[in-house]
């Protein structure tokens, strides 16, 4: 079935030639906003570059540069014999104590999970320090691949104290870890979190369908219950081409 072609006129695209912002960047910003707001739906075709350039009074290289900037961000893809196609917009996750599964579900991204490992292992040093247990003592390890709209977006690695809850693999694939914890009576109260970035290993790249060495966002989080007990240590990596953290910053009085 042919994909729908975006109506550039209906999108209200236009450029301001008096603005100091480069023309290609103005167009790229408007196209990105249309994708984020759902006016350019995933799977739709952008249409003919020459027609878009003529309608906006731009050169074809300017239009091509705008589109390429969105291709570089992972928002569009050029397909031989098909044209330029919109893919899923980047997931923007607020920095708050929530699970990726719940955030994806709230954004209508159809989350799915593939459990890679679900076992008890000796606590490595970093997990032991975070959970407040002796290094080498038993902890539960869960490794999952999280998908949105059938596309991998994150690798999640979590250590938990043994016996905290029933970590059934079927339930882990059907819902989020935090939802399972809450339903088991664990009250999540606060967390300590750090965010960073690094290059993907070969194994990570294969699971996330990225080239080896592709940029990944990293997040480490230690979560505490209402009594101050550490109930989870997470070490996660996310595709930078599909995922971003959002911060809200307030000025000091």
N, C-alpha and C positions, 0 to 999 in steps of 0.2 A: 504494500500500500504506500503511495507517495506521501512524503511528509509535507505538512502545510508550510507555505512560504510566508514569511513575515511581511506585513503591509507596512512599509517604511513611513508612508504618509500618516497612517493611523497611529504610529508611535510618536508622532510630533517631533521628529528629529529636526534639528536646525543648529546653525553655528553663529556665533557672534564675532564678526571680523574686527570689532574694536577691542575685543578682550585680549589681554596679554597671554592668555592660555592658548597653546598651540591648537590649531584647528583639528588635527588628528586626535588630540587628547580630549577635546570637547566632545567629539563624536563617540570616542571610546567610553567616556563617562556616561553619556546618555544611553548607549547600548547596554552597558553594565547595569545601570539602574533599571532598565527595562527587563533584564534577565532576573535581577534580584526581586523585582516587584511582580514577577509572573506574567508580564505583558509579552515577553518573548519566552514562550514555553519550551521546555527541554524537547529536543528532537526537531524543532522547527528549523527551516532553512532561511538563511538571511536574505537570499535573493542575489540578483546580478549586481556586481560591484560597479559596473559602468552606469547602470540605471540609477543606483544610489548616488554616485558621484555627480551625475548630471542633475538630479533633482535638488541636491544640496549646493550645487555650484562649486564643487570641489574637484580636485584632480584625482585620477584613479590611484596614484601612489599614496595620496593622503588617506583615502578610504582604506586602502590596503594596509597602511601602517596602523590605523585605528583597529582594524579587525585582527591584525597580527598581535597587537598588545593583549587582546582578549584571548587569543589562542594561547599565548605565552602564560596567561593566568589560569588556563584550563577551563575557561568558560565557553569557548567555542573550539571546534575542530574542523580542519579542512579534509574533506574526503574526496578522493579522486573519482570523477564521474558523478558525484552527488552535489558538491558545492560546500559552502560554509554552513555548519550545523551547530545549533545551540546545544550544549550539554548541561548537566545539572549545575546550578549555581553553587558557589562556595558556601560551605556550612559555617555560619558564624555563631559561636557558642559563648554565652556570657560566663564570666568567671564567678560562679556561685556554686554552692554545694548541691549539685544535681548530677544525675547520671547521663552519659552520652545517649543511652537508649531512650530515656524520657525526653531529652532535648530533640532528638531526631523525630520521635513520634509526635511531639507537639508541633514541629515544623512540617508535618505530613511528608516525611522523607522515607517512609516505609522501612524502618530499621529491621535488620536481620542479623543473626549471630551464628558463627561457626566456632564451636569449641575445639581448640587445638590440643589443649592439655587440661586435665582435671585430676589432680593427684595430691598426695601428701609427700613433702620432701624436707630434708634438713634445711633450716633457715639460713640463707646466705647472710653475710654480715650486714648489708644495708637494710634488708627486710627485718632482721632481728633487732637492730637498733631502733627502727621505726615502730615496731610493734612492742618493744620493751620485753623481749624474750631472749633467752640465751642462744648465741650463735650455734647452729647445728641441731637445735631442738626442732621438733616437728611443727611445721606450719602447712596450711593448705595453699596450693598454687593453682590458679586458674588462668589459662591463656586463651584469649578469644580473638577472632577476626570479626570486626563490626562492619556491616555493610549498610548502605543507604541506596534505595532504588536499585538494589542488586549490584552496586559498585562498592568495592572495598574502600573504606575511609580511615580505618584505625586498627592498630594492633594493641590489645589491652592485656597487661600482665598484672595480676593481683595476688598478693599474699594476705592470708587471713589467719587468725588464731584457730587452731583445730577445735572442732566441736561447737563453733559459734552458731552455725546453721547447717541445714541439709543442702549441700551444693550439688543437687541432682543435675546431670548434664542436660537432660531434656528440658528442665525448667530454665537453665542458663541459656539455652538456645531459643527459648520462647519469650523471655522477658529480660529486664535489666537486673544487675546485681543489687543495686540499691533498693529496688522494689522488692526483691526477695528478702533482703535484710529487714526492711520495715515490716513485711508480712510475718516475719519470724520474731517480731518483738524487739528488734534492735532500733533504738532511737538515735538517729544520726544528728549530731549537734554542731560540730565544727570540723575544720580541716586545715592542715598546713600544706601549702602547695607551691611548687616552683615550675616555671615554664622556660623552655630553652629550644634549641635547634641543633641538628646535626645531620650528617649525610646517611642515607640508607645503606645498610649492609646488603649483600647479595640476597640473603634469605628474606629480609624484610621487603626488598624491592620486588621479589617474585610474588610474595603474598599480596602486596599492595598494588601490583601492576604498574610499578614505576621503574625507570631505569636505575641500575646500581649507582649509588652516589647521589641520587635525587635528594633535594632538601626535605627533611621531616621536622615537624614540630614535636617537641617532647614535653611531657607533663609528668611530674611525680607528686603524689598526694598521699598524705597520711590522714585518715579520717578517725574522729573520736566520737564516742557515744556520749549520752547525757551525763554519765558518771566520770568522764575524762579518760576512759579506757580506749586505747588504740584498737580499732576493729578492722582496719584495712590499710594496706600499703599498696598503692597502684603505681606502676611505671608504664606509661603509655606512649605510643608514637602515632602521629597523624600525618596524612599526606598534606604537605603545604599547598599543593595545587588545588586541593578540594576543601581545605579546612582553615579556620582562623579563630583566634580567641578575641573577644571584645572586652575592652576595659572601659569603665566609666571613671573619669578622674575629676576630682573636686579641688578647687583652689583653697589654699589655707586662708583662714580669715586674717 
